[in-house]
């Protein structure tokens, strides 16, 4: 049976999530406390057992001053002892069918590895989510970083507004504030000013910037400065909204043929 979860299904969903993605209780609980909605979650249940589940996070695709209702397919997982039986295939197909009936124009997904791109293409997903990735070490950043004033972990509404404004001339995905709020606690941090923004996490002297944009070279150098000031990391991986020399990071299933010409979408906020 494919359906939205009931209250007594939540504990099973969390266990499958932690098993498949090796996430900590803190990571999983943060999502469920701040972002989870039963209406945006689909499960495949056999009798009383949840065997597969996925999240459909509400968002909009912003393109040429228009906004199109979309969903970000996130945390799709199946119990290890139930994998290879086609349960996830059934779940994705039905979830996309239901979302189309709800007026969703597109479903976006960032596959967890290269092999999964072909898996999603079987359901009509096509290449269409791009970004650029930069890698730096601390010494390199210190050479170009430009001192500046910036806001650290500001109010979610203010940060989200700044992100949307800086990306306004791009084809990008707007997320609701509750999803941005994942960056409020210890899992992620946010920094921004009028020239840049970024969402980042730090672990074992390594920083991963999950989402960023800068308007010019000064903005880039100011962002590097903020990361140097707020972390002790020696290595940095930066995801950046850029249409030049970009690389494929995700796929799109268009549920409305009228917007199928929209591509090179920047999703950002690659929470892992």
DRENLO-661602 format. One line per 10 residues: number of its first residue (from 1); their letters; for each residue x, y, z of N, C-alpha, C. Coordinates in Angstrom, 2 decimals. Each point is the difference from the previous one (the first is absolute). Layout:
BEGIN
NUM = a = X:Y:Z:X:Y:Z:X:Y:Z | ... .
This chain:
BEGIN
1 = xxxxxxxxxx = 0.84:-1.20:0.00:-0.84:1.20:0.00:0.88:1.25:0.00 | -0.26:0.89:-0.95:0.72:1.26:-0.07:-0.90:1.12:0.51 | 0.52:0.76:0.95:-0.83:1.03:0.64:0.90:1.01:0.72 | -0.62:1.00:0.58:0.70:0.90:0.91:0.07:-0.68:1.37 | 1.03:0.27:0.78:0.16:-0.70:1.29:-0.98:0.48:1.06 | -0.28:-0.91:0.91:-0.73:0.33:1.20:1.00:0.19:1.14 | -0.48:0.49:1.12:0.88:0.32:1.12:0.85:-1.19:0.43 | -0.59:-1.19:0.03:0.74:-1.16:0.48:0.99:-0.55:-1.04 | 0.06:0.62:-1.19:0.99:-0.41:-1.01:1.31:0.76:0.15 | -0.01:1.12:0.71:1.14:0.91:0.02:1.26:-0.67:0.53 .
11 = xxxxxxxxxx = -0.12:-0.76:1.06:1.19:-0.64:0.57:0.64:-0.96:-1.00 | -0.81:-0.69:-0.79:0.55:-0.91:-1.01:0.71:0.79:-1.10 | -0.59:1.13:-0.41:0.62:0.82:-1.03:1.38:0.48:0.46 | 0.07:0.43:1.26:1.28:0.47:0.54:1.05:-1.11:0.01 | -0.40:-1.20:0.36:0.94:-1.11:0.07:0.52:-0.37:-1.39 | -0.90:-0.02:-1.00:0.44:-0.30:-1.36:0.97:1.08:-0.47 | -0.34:1.25:0.27:0.85:1.14:-0.39:1.40:-0.16:0.60 | 0.07:-0.24:1.30:1.31:-0.10:0.66:0.80:-1.20:-0.51 | -0.69:-1.08:-0.28:0.67:-1.20:-0.50:0.58:0.21:-1.40 | -0.79:0.60:-0.87:0.41:0.15:-1.40:1.01:1.12:-0.22 .
21 = xxxxxxxxxx = -0.10:1.07:0.80:0.86:1.16:-0.23:1.05:0.20:1.08 | -0.02:-0.85:1.01:1.00:0.08:1.06:0.00:1.38:0.68 | -1.17:0.62:0.07:-0.13:1.30:0.65:-0.13:-0.18:1.51 | 0.40:1.01:0.72:-0.11:-0.03:1.45:-1.43:0.31:0.42 | -0.31:-0.32:1.27:-1.31:0.37:0.54:-0.22:1.50:-0.09 | 1.06:0.77:0.24:-0.11:1.46:-0.04:-0.44:0.47:-1.38 | 0.62:-0.52:-1.06:-0.35:0.39:-1.36:-1.45:-0.35:-0.33 | -0.36:-1.23:0.31:-1.34:-0.47:-0.34:-1.06:0.76:0.79 | 0.22:0.14:1.29:-0.98:0.70:0.84:-0.13:1.46:-0.39 | 1.09:0.62:-0.43:-0.05:1.39:-0.45:-0.96:0.14:-1.17 .
31 = xxxxxxxxxx = 0.10:-0.91:-0.96:-0.91:0.06:-1.15:-1.44:-0.22:0.44 | -0.23:-1.02:0.82:-1.38:-0.32:0.38:-0.61:1.07:0.91 | 0.82:0.63:0.81:-0.52:1.04:0.89:-0.31:1.29:-0.75 | 0.78:0.31:-1.03:-0.14:1.30:-0.66:-0.72:-0.05:-1.35 | 0.11:-1.12:-0.69:-0.43:0.00:-1.40:-1.03:-1.06:-0.37 | -0.07:-1.07:0.75:-0.82:-1.13:-0.41:-1.49:0.35:-0.05 | -0.64:-0.47:-1.06:-1.46:0.11:-0.13:-0.51:-1.31:-0.59 | -0.96:-0.64:0.63:-0.54:-1.27:-0.53:-0.51:0.15:-1.43 | -0.54:1.16:-0.34:-0.54:0.21:-1.34:1.09:0.04:-1.07 | 1.25:0.23:0.43:1.12:0.06:-0.94:0.90:-1.22:0.13 .
41 = xxxxxxxxxx = -0.52:-1.05:0.59:0.73:-1.25:0.17:-0.85:-1.13:-0.59 | 0.65:-0.89:-0.73:-0.69:-1.18:-0.53:0.69:-1.25:0.54 | -0.80:-1.00:0.35:0.55:-1.26:0.48:-0.66:-1.16:-0.75 | 0.73:-1.10:-0.06:-0.58:-1.26:-0.47:-0.03:-0.91:1.21 | -1.18:-0.36:0.41:-0.19:-0.82:1.19:-0.52:-1.38:-0.38 | 0.59:-1.03:0.57:-0.49:-1.37:-0.15:-0.48:-0.46:1.37 | -1.30:-0.20:0.11:-0.65:-0.25:1.28:0.33:1.17:0.93 | 0.73:-0.21:1.06:0.31:1.09:0.93:1.45:0.49:-0.13 | 0.70:-0.50:-1.00:1.42:0.32:-0.15:0.23:0.99:-1.13 | 0.66:1.10:0.29:0.42:0.95:-1.03:1.27:-0.55:-0.64 .
51 = xxxxxxxxxx = -0.04:-0.26:-1.30:1.17:-0.58:-0.66:0.76:1.04:-0.83 | -0.71:1.02:-0.51:0.65:1.06:-0.77:-0.65:1.33:0.34 | 0.79:1.08:-0.12:-0.54:1.33:0.26:0.80:1.05:-0.75 | -0.61:1.13:-0.23:0.69:1.13:-0.62:-0.69:1.28:0.43 | 0.74:1.10:-0.08:-0.53:1.32:0.32:-0.16:0.79:-1.30 | -1.05:0.80:-0.08:-0.21:0.92:-1.12:-0.06:1.42:0.58 | 1.14:0.66:0.08:0.09:1.31:0.63:-0.56:1.08:-0.93 | -0.96:0.79:0.47:-0.58:1.05:-0.85:1.03:1.08:-0.35 | -0.05:0.46:-1.23:0.88:1.08:-0.44:-0.59:0.61:-1.27 | 0.64:1.04:-0.51:-0.39:0.62:-1.26:1.22:0.08:-0.90 .
61 = xxxxxxxxxx = -0.23:-0.15:-1.29:1.04:0.33:-0.98:-0.23:1.43:-0.45 | 0.98:0.85:0.24:-0.09:1.40:-0.41:0.69:0.16:-1.35 | -0.75:0.49:-0.99:0.55:0.12:-1.36:-0.69:1.16:-0.71 | 0.78:0.99:-0.41:-0.51:1.16:-0.76:-1.20:0.65:0.68 | 0.16:0.26:1.30:-1.03:0.68:0.79:-1.26:-0.81:0.20 | 0.05:-1.29:-0.32:-1.13:-0.90:0.25:0.41:-1.06:1.01 | -0.98:-0.52:0.74:0.26:-1.02:1.00:-0.87:-1.22:-0.29 | 0.64:-1.16:-0.01:-0.70:-1.23:-0.32:0.09:-0.96:1.18 | -1.15:-0.50:0.43:-0.07:-0.90:1.14:0.79:-1.27:-0.29 | 0.89:-0.36:0.92:0.83:-1.18:-0.20:0.17:-0.74:1.32 .
71 = xxxxxxxxxx = 0.59:-1.17:-0.08:0.35:-0.78:1.19:1.43:-0.52:-0.15 | 0.71:-0.03:1.11:1.36:-0.54:0.03:-0.08:-1.40:0.62 | 0.27:-1.02:-0.82:-0.04:-1.38:0.47:1.25:-0.25:0.85 | -0.22:-0.36:1.24:1.09:-0.01:0.99:-0.12:-1.24:0.88 | 1.15:-0.55:0.37:0.07:-1.10:0.97:-0.85:-1.19:-0.41 | 0.11:-0.41:-1.25:-0.69:-1.21:-0.45:0.78:-1.22:0.47 | -0.67:-0.87:0.72:0.73:-1.14:0.58:-0.93:-1.20:0.21 | 0.61:-1.19:0.00:-0.71:-1.26:0.18:0.74:-0.84:1.04 | -0.74:-0.70:0.82:0.63:-0.90:0.97:0.98:-0.93:-0.71 | 1.20:-0.17:0.55:1.01:-0.83:-0.66:-0.50:-1.40:-0.36 .
81 = xxxxxxxxxx = -0.80:-0.61:0.87:-0.48:-1.36:-0.27:-1.14:-0.03:-1.01 | -0.45:1.17:-0.46:-1.08:0.08:-0.98:0.47:0.61:-1.32 | 1.28:0.28:-0.12:0.51:0.62:-1.21:0.07:-1.01:-1.15 | -0.06:0.53:-1.23:0.07:-0.85:-1.17:-1.31:-0.65:-0.39 | -1.09:0.43:0.61:-1.31:-0.60:-0.27:-0.94:0.96:-0.74 | 0.52:1.15:-0.39:-0.80:0.95:-0.77:-0.88:0.91:0.81 | 0.15:0.00:1.33:-0.86:0.83:0.84:0.23:1.48:-0.24 | 1.27:0.42:-0.10:0.27:1.42:-0.23:-0.49:0.44:-1.37 | 0.10:-0.86:-0.98:-0.50:0.34:-1.34:-1.50:0.27:0.05 | -0.74:-0.85:0.70:-1.44:0.21:0.16:-0.29:1.31:0.72 .
91 = xxxxxxxxxx = 0.78:0.26:1.03:-0.25:1.18:0.82:0.26:1.29:-0.77 | 1.11:0.06:-0.73:0.32:1.21:-0.76:-1.06:0.24:-1.08 | -0.37:-1.06:-0.71:-0.99:0.15:-1.07:-1.34:0.51:0.55 | -0.45:-0.56:1.12:-1.28:0.42:0.56:0.09:1.40:0.59 | 1.11:0.31:0.67:0.16:1.33:0.59:-0.03:1.08:-1.08 | 0.69:-0.24:-1.12:-0.01:0.99:-1.09:-1.39:0.14:-0.60 | -0.71:-1.11:-0.13:-1.38:0.04:-0.51:-0.89:0.83:0.92 | 0.13:-0.24:1.31:-0.79:0.76:0.96:0.34:1.48:-0.02 | 1.29:0.30:-0.11:0.43:1.40:0.00:-0.52:0.74:-1.23 | -0.04:-0.67:-1.13:-0.55:0.63:-1.19:-1.47:0.36:0.22 .
101 = xxxxxxxxxx = -0.74:-0.89:0.65:-1.40:0.26:0.29:-0.16:1.16:0.99 | 1.02:0.25:0.81:-0.05:1.09:0.97:0.46:1.32:-0.60 | 0.34:0.02:-1.28:0.40:1.24:-0.66:1.49:0.27:-0.01 | 0.81:-0.96:0.43:1.45:0.16:-0.04:0.48:-0.04:-1.44 | 0.86:0.94:-0.37:0.46:0.13:-1.38:1.25:-0.82:-0.30 | 0.81:-0.25:1.03:1.25:-0.74:-0.21:0.48:-0.61:1.31 | 0.72:-1.10:-0.12:0.63:-0.64:1.16:1.50:0.01:-0.24 | 0.75:0.48:0.98:1.45:0.14:-0.10:0.68:-1.04:0.89 | 1.17:-0.45:-0.41:0.70:-1.01:0.80:1.50:0.10:-0.23 | 0.77:-0.14:1.07:1.45:-0.13:-0.10:0.36:-1.43:0.39 .
111 = xxxxxxxxxx = 0.26:-0.87:-0.95:0.34:-1.39:0.32:1.23:-0.10:0.90 | -0.02:-1.00:0.89:1.08:-0.14:0.98:1.31:-0.44:-0.63 | -0.06:-0.64:-1.17:1.23:-0.42:-0.67:-0.26:-0.07:-1.50 | 1.06:-0.17:-0.79:-0.11:0.02:-1.46:-0.90:-1.11:-0.52 | 0.03:-1.17:0.63:-0.80:-1.14:-0.47:-1.50:0.29:0.05 | -0.41:0.84:0.95:-1.43:0.27:0.17:-0.58:0.93:-1.06 | 0.86:0.69:-0.76:-0.53:0.86:-1.06:-0.81:-0.84:-0.99 | 0.53:-1.14:-0.40:-0.72:-0.86:-0.94:-1.28:-0.55:0.62 | 0.02:-0.26:1.30:-1.20:-0.48:0.68:-1.12:1.02:-0.12 | 0.28:1.26:0.27:-1.03:1.03:-0.06:-0.44:0.28:-1.44 .
121 = xxxxxxxxxx = 0.89:-0.16:-0.95:-0.37:0.22:-1.40:-1.07:-0.98:-0.47 | -0.06:-1.15:0.64:-1.03:-0.98:-0.35:-1.40:0.52:0.27 | -0.12:0.99:0.88:-1.31:0.55:0.36:-0.28:1.32:-0.71 | 0.80:0.31:-1.01:-0.23:1.22:-0.75:0.76:1.20:0.49 | 0.89:-0.18:0.97:0.86:1.10:0.43:1.05:0.26:-1.07 | 0.32:1.28:-0.20:1.02:0.38:-0.98:1.04:0.89:0.67 | 1.18:0.06:-0.60:1.06:0.85:0.54:-0.46:1.45:-0.03 | 0.30:0.75:1.09:-0.46:1.39:-0.01:0.40:0.84:1.19 | 0.66:-0.60:1.00:0.43:0.76:1.18:1.52:0.11:-0.04 | 0.49:1.21:-0.03:1.43:0.23:-0.17:0.55:0.92:1.08 .
131 = xxxxxxxxxx = 1.28:-0.11:0.24:0.70:0.93:0.89:1.49:-0.11:-0.29 | 0.76:0.89:0.59:1.45:-0.09:-0.07:0.52:-0.39:1.38 | 1.12:-0.70:0.01:0.62:-0.44:1.25:1.44:0.48:0.02 | 0.36:0.68:1.09:1.37:0.49:0.17:0.60:-0.65:1.25 | 1.27:-0.31:-0.07:0.72:-0.54:1.16:1.17:0.91:0.33 | 0.12:0.33:1.28:1.05:0.90:0.46:0.68:-0.59:1.23 | 1.24:0.42:0.21:0.59:-0.22:1.32:0.13:1.35:0.68 | 0.26:-0.02:1.27:-0.01:1.24:0.79:1.05:1.00:-0.50 | 1.15:-0.48:-0.37:1.06:0.90:-0.47:-0.42:0.74:-1.26 | -0.66:-0.71:-0.92:-0.47:0.63:-1.23:-1.03:1.09:0.30 .
141 = xxxxxxxxxx = -0.90:-0.29:0.91:-1.05:0.96:0.33:0.57:1.25:0.67 | 0.99:-0.18:0.83:0.59:1.14:0.71:0.63:1.01:-0.97 | 0.41:-0.45:-1.16:0.64:0.88:-0.97:-0.99:0.96:-0.67 | -1.26:-0.40:-0.10:-0.98:0.81:-0.72:-1.15:0.51:0.86 | -0.12:-0.51:1.21:-1.12:0.39:0.87:0.01:1.51:0.25 | -1.19:0.59:-0.04:-0.12:1.45:0.19:-0.82:0.28:1.26 | 0.60:0.69:0.98:-0.74:0.32:1.23:-1.30:0.75:-0.29 | -1.03:-0.32:0.76:-1.30:0.63:-0.24:-0.88:-0.19:1.23 | -1.12:0.67:0.01:-1.04:-0.22:1.00:-1.00:-1.00:-0.57 | -0.52:-0.87:0.86:-0.98:-0.98:-0.46:-0.86:-0.43:1.18 .
151 = xxxxxxxxxx = -1.07:-0.69:-0.31:-0.91:-0.51:1.03:0.19:-1.51:0.13 | 0.12:-0.46:1.23:0.15:-1.43:0.28:-1.26:-0.53:0.66 | -0.55:-1.08:-0.56:-1.20:-0.65:0.56:-1.09:1.02:0.33 | -0.29:0.83:-0.99:-1.05:1.02:0.17:-1.38:-0.66:-0.01 | -1.00:0.79:0.29:-1.38:-0.46:-0.04:-0.27:-0.70:-1.33 | -0.69:-1.15:0.06:-0.23:-0.81:-1.19:-0.72:0.77:-1.10 | -0.99:0.79:0.38:-0.75:0.77:-0.98:0.90:1.00:-0.72 | 0.87:0.66:0.75:0.91:0.97:-0.61:0.98:-0.69:-0.93 | 0.54:-1.13:0.44:0.96:-0.72:-0.83:-0.66:-0.50:-1.28 | -1.18:-0.59:0.13:-0.69:-0.52:-1.18:-0.33:1.11:-0.99 .
161 = xxxxxxxxxx = -0.38:1.16:0.51:-0.27:1.14:-0.86:1.23:0.45:-0.75 | 1.15:0.02:0.70:1.25:0.39:-0.66:0.39:-1.02:-1.06 | -0.15:-1.28:0.32:0.32:-1.05:-0.99:-0.84:0.18:-1.25 | -1.30:0.18:0.17:-0.88:0.13:-1.16:0.32:1.24:-0.82 | 0.37:1.08:0.69:0.33:1.24:-0.72:1.28:-0.15:-0.80 | 1.02:-0.60:0.61:1.28:-0.15:-0.70:-0.12:-0.93:-1.21 | -0.90:-0.98:0.08:-0.16:-0.96:-1.09:-1.08:0.41:-0.99 | -0.59:1.17:0.17:-1.21:0.36:-0.73:0.14:-0.03:-1.52 | 1.21:0.18:-0.52:0.19:-0.01:-1.45:0.37:-1.38:-0.52 | 0.03:-1.00:0.88:0.34:-1.36:-0.38:-1.25:-0.86:-0.07 .
171 = xxxxxxxxxx = 0.14:-1.18:-0.59:-1.05:-1.02:0.08:0.34:-0.84:1.22 | -0.74:0.18:1.08:0.38:-0.64:1.25:-1.22:-0.49:0.76 | 0.27:-0.77:1.05:-1.06:-0.59:0.81:-0.15:0.79:1.30 | -1.21:0.48:0.26:-0.31:0.68:1.26:-0.58:-1.02:0.98 | 0.59:-0.02:1.19:-0.48:-0.91:1.03:-0.77:0.76:1.07 | -0.93:-0.68:0.68:-0.70:0.65:1.11:0.95:0.24:1.16 | -0.35:0.94:0.85:0.87:0.37:1.11:0.26:-1.16:0.95 | -0.96:-0.90:0.15:0.21:-1.10:0.94:1.13:-0.91:-0.47 | 0.23:-0.08:-1.32:1.11:-0.81:-0.49:1.31:0.73:0.20 | 0.00:1.31:-0.26:1.18:0.81:0.27:0.37:-0.10:1.48 .
181 = xxxxxxxxxx = -1.00:-0.18:0.85:0.24:-0.01:1.45:0.85:-1.17:0.45 | 0.25:-0.97:-0.87:0.94:-1.06:0.35:1.38:0.58:0.29 | 0.23:1.20:-0.50:1.29:0.65:0.22:0.04:0.80:1.29 | -1.08:-0.01:0.77:-0.05:0.81:1.21:0.85:-0.56:1.15 | 0.12:-1.31:0.04:0.63:-0.61:1.17:1.45:-0.36:-0.24 | 0.41:-1.12:0.58:1.40:-0.40:-0.07:0.35:-0.73:-1.29 | -1.02:-0.41:-0.77:0.27:-0.78:-1.20:0.60:0.87:-1.11 | -0.54:1.17:-0.19:0.45:0.90:-1.05:0.04:1.42:0.53 | 0.81:0.82:-0.66:0.05:1.42:0.33:-0.23:0.81:-1.28 | -0.43:1.25:0.17:-0.20:0.87:-1.15:0.78:1.29:0.19 .
191 = xxxxxxxxxx = 0.52:0.51:-1.09:0.63:1.33:-0.02:-0.46:0.71:-1.27 | -0.11:1.33:0.09:-0.38:0.75:-1.19:0.26:1.48:0.21 | 0.09:0.72:-1.12:-0.11:1.45:-0.02:-0.61:0.36:-1.35 | 0.14:1.22:-0.46:-0.64:0.40:-1.25:0.67:-0.60:-1.23 | 1.18:-0.59:0.18:0.77:-0.51:-1.15:0.06:-1.53:-0.09 | -0.41:-0.70:1.05:0.10:-1.46:-0.03:-0.91:-0.60:1.08 | -0.19:-1.30:-0.12:-0.58:-0.79:1.10:0.59:-1.40:-0.07 | -0.02:-0.71:1.10:0.35:-1.42:-0.05:-0.54:-0.72:1.23 | -0.26:-1.29:-0.19:-0.39:-0.92:1.07:1.09:-1.06:0.08 | 0.53:-0.21:1.20:1.15:-0.91:0.09:-0.06:-0.84:1.27 .
201 = xxxxxxxxxx = 0.74:-1.09:-0.02:0.20:-0.83:1.18:1.48:-0.30:0.13 | 0.42:-0.30:1.23:1.42:-0.28:0.25:0.13:-1.27:0.81 | 0.91:-0.86:-0.43:0.26:-1.24:0.74:1.43:-0.45:-0.30 | 0.75:-0.29:1.05:1.37:-0.53:-0.13:0.87:0.86:-0.91 | -0.02:1.32:0.25:0.82:0.95:-0.75:-0.36:0.07:-1.49 | -1.23:-0.38:-0.30:-0.47:0.04:-1.39:-1.33:0.74:-0.05 | -0.10:0.99:-0.87:-1.23:0.77:-0.17:-0.64:-0.37:-1.34 | -1.30:-0.29:0.04:-0.76:-0.19:-1.22:-1.02:1.12:-0.09 | 0.13:0.82:-1.03:-0.98:1.05:-0.26:-1.10:-0.62:-0.84 | -1.18:-0.18:0.61:-1.10:-0.69:-0.66:-0.71:0.87:-1.02 .
211 = xxxxxxxxxx = 0.16:1.31:0.11:-0.74:0.92:-0.87:0.67:1.35:0.08 | 0.29:0.63:-1.15:0.61:1.32:0.05:-0.18:0.74:-1.32 | 0.14:1.31:0.09:0.01:0.84:-1.19:0.68:1.31:0.35 | 0.76:0.52:-0.94:0.59:1.33:0.16:-0.20:0.76:-1.30 | -0.17:1.33:0.10:-0.36:0.78:-1.17:1.22:0.41:-0.83 | 1.18:-0.02:0.60:1.21:0.38:-0.72:1.21:-0.52:0.77 | 1.19:0.32:-0.50:1.22:-0.50:0.63:0.13:0.50:1.44 | -0.41:1.22:0.24:0.05:0.53:1.36:-0.88:-0.84:0.93 | -1.20:-0.32:-0.48:-0.90:-0.81:0.80:0.60:-1.36:0.31 | 0.65:-0.59:-0.99:0.66:-1.29:0.22:1.08:0.11:1.06 .
221 = xxxxxxxxxx = 0.83:1.02:-0.10:1.09:0.17:0.96:-0.52:0.31:1.40 | -1.13:0.71:0.07:-0.62:0.27:1.31:-0.56:-1.28:0.61 | -0.58:-0.87:-0.82:-0.50:-1.26:0.52:1.15:-0.86:0.53 | 1.11:-0.03:-0.74:1.16:-0.77:0.46:0.49:0.54:1.34 | -0.02:1.30:0.15:0.41:0.62:1.26:-0.90:-0.46:1.15 | -1.32:0.00:-0.25:-0.94:-0.40:1.06:0.23:-1.45:0.41 | 0.30:-0.87:-0.95:0.25:-1.40:0.32:1.29:-0.18:0.80 | 1.00:0.80:-0.33:1.25:-0.05:0.76:-0.22:0.46:1.44 | -0.81:1.04:0.16:-0.24:0.54:1.34:-0.86:-0.93:0.85 | -0.93:-0.70:-0.59:-0.98:-0.76:0.76:0.34:-1.48:0.15 .
231 = xxxxxxxxxx = 1.08:-0.45:-0.62:0.36:-1.42:0.09:1.50:-0.14:0.26 | 0.36:-1.21:0.38:1.42:-0.35:0.15:0.44:-1.00:-1.07 | -0.80:-0.15:-1.01:0.24:-1.01:-1.02:1.26:0.30:-0.81 | 0.56:-1.07:-0.55:1.15:0.12:-0.89:-0.37:-0.28:-1.45 | -1.14:-0.68:-0.21:-0.46:-0.32:-1.35:-1.46:0.42:-0.15 | -0.35:0.49:-1.20:-1.34:0.54:-0.25:-0.52:-0.51:-1.35 | -1.25:-0.42:0.00:-0.70:-0.38:-1.23:-1.21:0.90:-0.15 | -0.07:0.71:-1.13:-1.01:1.05:-0.16:-0.92:-0.31:-1.18 | -1.31:-0.14:0.27:-1.02:-0.09:-1.04:-0.47:1.42:-0.31 | -0.02:0.33:-1.29:-0.25:1.39:-0.42:-0.96:0.03:-1.17 .
241 = xxxxxxxxxx = -0.92:0.96:0.00:-0.93:0.18:-1.11:0.73:0.65:-1.16 | 0.20:-0.76:-1.07:0.75:0.51:-1.14:-0.42:-0.78:-1.24 | -0.26:0.67:-1.09:-0.38:-0.68:-1.24:1.17:-0.18:-0.94 | 1.14:0.57:0.33:1.20:-0.14:-0.83:0.90:-1.07:0.62 | 0.44:-0.93:-0.84:0.86:-1.10:0.46:-0.64:-0.76:1.15 | -1.32:-0.16:-0.06:-0.71:-0.70:1.07:0.00:-1.50:-0.26 | -0.35:-0.77:1.01:-0.05:-1.45:-0.14:-1.38:-0.49:0.42 | -0.38:-1.14:-0.52:-1.30:-0.59:0.29:-0.04:-0.49:1.44 | -1.02:0.43:0.74:-0.15:-0.44:1.39:-1.34:-0.66:0.26 | -0.98:0.15:-0.92:-1.30:-0.58:0.30:-0.89:-0.12:-1.22 .
251 = xxxxxxxxxx = -1.20:-0.54:0.25:-0.94:-0.29:-1.07:-1.36:0.62:0.31 | -0.81:0.15:-1.04:-1.32:0.62:0.11:-1.02:-0.86:-0.72 | -1.15:-0.19:0.61:-1.13:-0.61:-0.69:-1.06:1.08:-0.17 | -0.27:0.36:-1.25:-0.99:1.02:-0.29:-1.39:-0.62:-0.01 | -0.87:0.50:0.84:-1.37:-0.48:0.07:-0.94:0.88:-0.82 | 0.55:1.08:-0.54:-0.73:0.93:-0.86:0.88:0.27:-1.21 | -0.43:-0.43:-1.18:0.82:0.15:-1.21:0.24:1.46:-0.36 | -0.81:0.89:0.53:0.15:1.42:-0.33:1.27:0.62:0.58 | 0.62:-0.67:0.96:1.24:0.55:0.58:1.20:-0.90:-0.27 | -0.15:-0.95:-0.92:1.08:-0.96:-0.25:1.23:0.61:-0.65 .
261 = xxxxxxxxxx = -0.12:1.26:-0.46:1.17:0.66:-0.59:0.87:0.68:1.06 | -0.44:-0.02:1.25:0.81:0.58:1.08:1.07:-1.01:0.41 | 1.25:0.39:-0.10:1.08:-0.90:0.41:1.12:0.80:0.62 | 1.08:-0.67:0.28:1.14:0.63:0.69:-0.47:0.68:1.28 | -0.77:-0.75:0.80:-0.58:0.51:1.24:1.02:-0.10:1.13 | 0.07:1.04:0.82:0.86:-0.07:1.19:-0.87:-0.34:1.19 | 0.25:-1.15:0.62:-0.78:-0.40:1.15:0.63:0.48:1.30 | 1.29:-0.19:0.14:0.67:0.47:1.22:-0.47:-0.74:1.24 | 0.38:0.50:1.16:-0.38:-0.57:1.29:0.10:-1.50:-0.04 | 1.15:-0.48:-0.39:0.23:-1.44:-0.13:0.32:-0.58:1.37 .
271 = xx = -1.03:-0.16:0.83:0.20:-0.51:1.33:0.32:-1.49:-0.04 | 1.12:-0.37:0.59:0.41:-1.41:-0.01:0.31:-0.45:1.41 .
